[in-house]
Amino acid sequence: MGYLYRRDWVAKYGKHPQTGEPFEYGFSDPDDNSTWYDNVVFPSGGEDPVYISDWEWMFDIFTKAQKDLEITDGYSISVYYKGYHEDGALFNAFGGYSPLWYRDLDGNAGFGGDSEGMQAYLECLNTWYNKGWLDKDFAERTNDMAYAINSAAVHSGKIGMWIGRRAETGAQMDAGDELTSGIMVYGARPPINDLYGPESTRNKTPYTLYQYSRVRNSLVVTKKVSEEDLPTVLQFLDYFNTPEGAALLCFGLTKEEFEKTQDETYIKFGVTDGAYRTEVQEDGSIKYIRNEKLINDNNLASALSGKRMAICYYFEGFVPALNASYTQYARNAMAEWDYYVNTGYPGVSFTSLFTAEESNTYNKTHANVDTYMSTTIPKFIKGSLKYDSDKDWGDYVKMLNKYSPEKATSVYQRVFDSLK
């Protein structure tokens, strides 16, 4: 999941930012939508958007496209109804961190709700709102998931950029109608702010991101385990947290493992050469190579692996092998979404370490802070409150502090310190 954009609009309606020449684009084989090509160049100099200024350049292009196509109910981009994403999406362009709690680059807990980054973020989104780039009705879309904001308009081809999923990449949204025929959707990495706020909020690499962790799932061991052969149970659990055991759950049996087990399902579906194999690369890393039959049949791949048991850890090399099932456009999008590494957004692996008392403190504080921010931040974005007004900003910070966000910060700090 991440940001997607209408690459076909950029190619068709945009011009080279230095030369002013139109771009070349299209399908080298008109009957094969996997053959898209273009020579798009962004203002930052590359073929992919990197900075907020690149995004704004695209927004101007999207506006031209919508005018030409007589789209009157479109926009360039929307934002979650709260006005922010807790995991830091887009907000992380303005300092790297998130609008709520995060782990900074020194391993310390922080809170972004009253930060310089928040003011720069609000300046940016208020500018987008005033220019007509931002969805005017974002705050009313309270029933929409973050990855499906105004989905009907997105899938009808009216929107320039949105948070979406792999199934929307490439030409998969082409419905053959006027607004989606020839569509090409690319993924975009989290942008870096180069336009708004003080220097402390500019040119900072995002580090709080919605991103899969190698820690995939947790297992709960109950008191009933005492009735079992405990050494065997622990050995069993240990094995599935090794590369070999985790690969068995993730991919299935190797050829050697099949030959030992003669699994009937593998025989039935003709996968007797194993679900995967490994190759040691020149740098010593291990490459996991899945059976071609399983790459194109996810149902069979799941049946031949250990998916009914929680996979606790994805070792290096697992994700590229799993991604082989997706189109090249989807893989490229995922590479953009994962361009930066999340080190700052604390997931369940941290909150699960809270004591009962800490959980109560955190949950209460989070609920109060998030409720207040989600009703106030949209007002700054829409302009009924002024982000650059000492009174409006001061009143916001004063009220926010009444909910004591530092209490949750302290809880996180205790956990972060315990892991140093």
Order of alpha helices (4+ residues) and beta strands (2+ residues): beta-alpha-beta-beta-alpha-beta-beta-alpha-alpha-beta-beta-alpha-alpha-alpha-alpha-beta-beta-alpha-alpha-alpha-alpha-alpha-alpha-alpha-alpha
